[in-house]
Amino acid sequence: MPQPSDAAFAWGTGRTVRPFVRADVAAAAGMLARAFADDPVMAWIFPDEQMRQRRLPPFFAGSLRDASLRHDGTEVVVADGAILGCAIWMPPGSWRPSLGRQLMALPGLILRLGSRLAVASSTYGAMVRFHPEQPHWYLSGIGTDPPLQGSGVGSELMRSRLVRCDAAGLPAYLESSRERNVPFYERHGFRVTRELQIPGGGPTIWLMWRDPRPAEPGTGASWKTEAS
């Protein structure tokens, strides 16, 4: 089959997967804030629900500006002009920001995290400690607007990037903050490599790795579309 490119394409659902652009920041950040409103890691960083509601939109907006606009890879699912889901992918070699970039980002992080900066830094440090060094695509976050969760939006986002990982022979890596989501990622070829307990009584995170899949004989495709 034709190799997918970074251009927009549809999956036959009336929805389109396309690259994230600057004009998407506000809508994508709001959608991700709703998707992660009850996420265990976000609840650990922002334990007060009202604080979480206030802090998550600017938190995600900052993350999207800092990472997704500097690196190609982040994609959104859209329908009728609305953003239904977003996957924040980091290309090989880009997941660890340079010291200079970290220092530049610090004022924004202080503004977005406030008194929770130390907790967020400890959580990030625990995850970085076990982050693989082998070149890979890193899924730093994926979310679907809550009313559409379970409708296949997440699978469309996963397939869009992973079929290109397979074509390039590149692995992929992610951290799942919910055990119930592990089977979803396993259906897309990931396997759990470690269960990481965040220090200080924090939540468990499932670290997951995916080796590239070989093409199916005679098709040139690395996998078949699945309904999920």
N, C-alpha and C positions, 0 to 999 in steps of 0.2 A: 504494500500500500504506500501512498505518498508519505514522505517524512513530514511530520508536523513541524511547523515553523513558529516563530514568535508572533505571527499575525493572528488576528482573531479568528476563531472557528467555532462552530456550533456542534452539539452532540445530538441533534434531533429531538430536543426537548423544548424548543422555543427559547432556550437560554444560550448565551454565548460566553465562551472563555476568551478573555483578551488580556494583554499586558496592562498592568497598573500604570496610571499616569497622574501627574500632579493634581489635576482637577478632581481626582477621586479621593483625595486625602480626607476631607471632612466626612463624606458619606461612608467611606470604608472604615474610618476610625469609629464612627457611631455604631456601625454594624458590628464591628469586633468588640466594642464595649458591651453591647447587648449579648453577644455570643459568649463572652467570658465573664459575665456578671456573677456566675456561681462557680467559676473555676477554682479548684482548690489552691493553686499557687497564687492566683490573684487575691483570693480570700485570705491567704497567709500574709501577703504583703499589705493588703488593705482590709483589715479584719472588720472594720465598721462598714456596714452596708451603704450608708449614705455617703461616706467618704469614697467608697468604691465607685458609686454612681457618678460622683463628681470627678474623680481622678482618672478613670479609665479612658474616657474620650481623648483628653489631651495626652495621656500616656501613649495611646496607640497612634495618635496623630504625629507625635514626636518620633516614635519608632519608624513610622512609614516615611517621614521626611528624612530621617537620619540614614536609613538603610535602603529602603526600596527605591528612592529616587537617585541613589548613587550607584546602584547595581541593578542590572537586568535580572529578571527572574520572578518577581512578585506578579501575581495574576489575580484577576477578579472574574466572577461570574455575574453577568448582567442580563436583565430581561426588562423590556419596556423602560429603559433608562435607569432602573434601580439596581443597586449593588446587592446581590443576594449572598455572596460569599467571597472570601479573600484568602489566598495562600501566600505567606511571606517566605519566599525562597531566597537563600543566599548562595551565589555561585561558588565553586571550589576556590579555596584560598581567601575568601572574603569574610568568613564568619567572625574572626578575631580582629577587632579594630586595633589600629596602631596606638601606641601610647599617646601620640599627638592628637589623634582623633578622639581618644577617651577624654583627654584633658579639655578639648574643645566642647565635648558633649556634656561635661560635668555641670555647668550652670543650668542647662536645660533639665538635666536629671534632678537636680536639687529642686528646681521649680515644680516639676511634675510629681516627684515622690515626697518631698517635704520631710516630715519626721520619719518616714518609712524608708529613707534612703539606705540606712544601715542593714535593715532586714532584706531589702531588695538586693543589695550588694553581696550579702552573705549567700543568698539563694543563687544568684548568678555565679558566684565563685565556686559553689559546690558543683554546679552543672559544668562549668568550664574545666574543672579538674578532670572530668572523665570524657570530655569531648574528643573524638578521634582526630588524629593528625593527618591521616590518609586523605588525599583530595576527594571531596564529595560535595554533593548538593545538600544544603542544610535547610530543612523546613523548620523555621524558627516559630511559626505560628500559622494555624489554619482555623477559620471560623465561618460558620453559616448562620444567617439570621435565624433566631430561635423558631419562628413559625414554619420555617422551611427545613429544619433539621430532620434528617432521615429521608429526604426527597431525592437524594442523589447529587446535590450540589457539591458536597465534599469529594465524592468520587470523581466528578468531572474535573475538579481542580487537581486531584492527585494524578489522574491519568494524563492530563495535559503535560505535566512536567516529567513524570516517570517514564513515559514512552520515549522522551528525548534523552533521559538518563541512559536508558537501555541502548538507544541508537549510538550514543557516545561511549558506551562501556563504562559509565561512571556510577558509583554507589550513591546512596542517599542516607541521611541520618535525621532523626527527630527525637524529641522528648515528649512523651505523653503524660499529661498531668492527671489522667483518669484511667483507672484499670479497665473500665467498661469500654473504652475506646481502643484498647489494644487489639481485639479481634478485627476491628475495622482496618487498622493498619496492617495486620497480618494478611488480610485478604489482598492487600496491595503489595505483598512481598516482603514486608518488614518482619524482623524477629527481635525479641527482647534480648538485649545483651547484659543488662544490669537493672536491678531495682535500687534506686537511689533515695535514701532518706535525707531530706533537707535538715541540716543541723538545727538544734534548739527546739525540737518538737514539731518541725515543719512537715508538710505532706510528703508522700512517696511519689517519685517520678520514675516512669518506665523509659529507659533509654533503648532506642530501637535503631537497627541498622538494616539496610537493604542492599544486597549485591545486585548488579545489573542482570537482567534476565536475557538469555540468548534468544535470537530470533527463532520462531517456529519454522520448521523445514517447509520450504516451498511458498512461504507467505511473506517473508521479510518483516513480519510483525512480531513483537516480543511478547505480546499477550493479547487476550481477547477482552472485549468490553464486557464488564459485569454490571448487573443491576444492583445498585446499592445507594 
